Amino acid sequence: MGGRVRRSLNGAVQWQYRTDHPATALDADEDTVYVAYNSGALTALDAGNGSVRWHTELEVGGAPTTALSLAVAPQGHLLVGTVDGRILECSLRR
């Protein structure tokens, strides 16, 4: 079982999000934490309180895939490097 934790500078837990799958990639901007899991899921968490903003299963052309890397890019895009060697440019839902 995996999870994400946000801590304050003194180490106190501010929020915690648990999942059944290990994370393969993580990136964040000022508002959102983006997490990819080895199950093929991609989740966006509110950076302030850890609540789920959205959740999706990653697919390319209808076939499931898994993200190995994530990078928040300018103009509301998320770059996703997949296990099959692709780099996807995804529009972020706001």
C-alpha positions in Angstrom: 0.0 0.0 0.0 1.3 3.4 -0.9 0.5 7.0 -0.1 1.5 10.6 -0.3 2.1 12.9 2.7 2.5 16.6 2.9 4.5 17.9 5.9 5.1 21.3 7.3 8.6 22.6 7.7 8.7 21.3 11.3 7.8 17.8 10.1 4.1 17.7 11.2 1.7 15.9 8.8 -0.6 18.4 7.1 -2.4 15.8 5.0 -2.1 12.2 3.9 -3.5 10.4 0.9 -3.5 6.6 0.8 -3.6 4.3 -2.2 -3.3 0.6 -2.9 -0.5 1.1 -5.6 3.0 2.4 -5.5 3.7 5.8 -7.2 5.9 5.8 -10.2 6.1 9.6 -10.7 5.2 12.8 -9.0 5.2 16.5 -9.8 3.4 19.6 -8.5 2.6 23.2 -9.2 1.5 25.8 -6.6 -2.0 24.3 -6.4 -1.9 20.6 -7.3 0.1 17.5 -6.7 0.1 15.1 -9.7 0.8 11.4 -9.0 1.1 8.5 -11.4 0.8 4.9 -10.1 2.1 1.6 -11.3 -1.5 0.6 -11.9 -1.8 3.1 -14.8 -3.8 5.6 -12.7 -3.1 9.3 -12.7 -4.4 11.4 -9.8 -4.4 15.1 -9.1 -4.5 16.1 -5.4 -5.2 19.6 -4.0 -1.9 20.7 -2.6 -3.5 22.5 0.3 -5.6 19.7 1.8 -4.9 16.5 -0.2 -8.4 16.1 -1.6 -8.8 14.4 -5.0 -9.3 17.0 -7.8 -9.5 14.3 -10.5 -8.5 10.7 -11.2 -8.2 8.9 -14.5 -6.7 5.7 -16.0 -4.0 6.6 -18.4 -4.6 5.3 -22.0 -3.0 5.9 -25.4 -5.3 5.0 -28.4 -7.6 3.1 -26.1 -4.8 0.9 -24.7 -3.8 1.2 -21.0 -0.3 2.4 -20.2 1.8 3.4 -17.1 3.5 6.7 -16.5 7.2 6.5 -15.4 7.7 10.3 -15.3 5.6 13.5 -14.9 6.5 17.1 -15.5 4.2 20.1 -15.1 4.7 22.3 -18.2 3.7 25.8 -19.1 0.3 26.8 -20.4 -1.6 24.2 -18.4 0.0 21.0 -19.7 1.4 17.9 -18.0 4.1 15.9 -19.8 3.9 12.2 -19.2 6.6 9.7 -20.0 5.2 6.3 -20.4 6.6 2.8 -19.9 6.4 2.2 -23.7 8.7 5.2 -24.4 6.1 7.8 -25.4 5.9 11.3 -24.1 2.4 12.5 -23.9 1.4 16.2 -23.6 -1.9 16.3 -21.7 -4.1 19.3 -21.0 -4.7 19.8 -17.3 -8.3 20.0 -16.0 -8.8 23.0 -13.8 
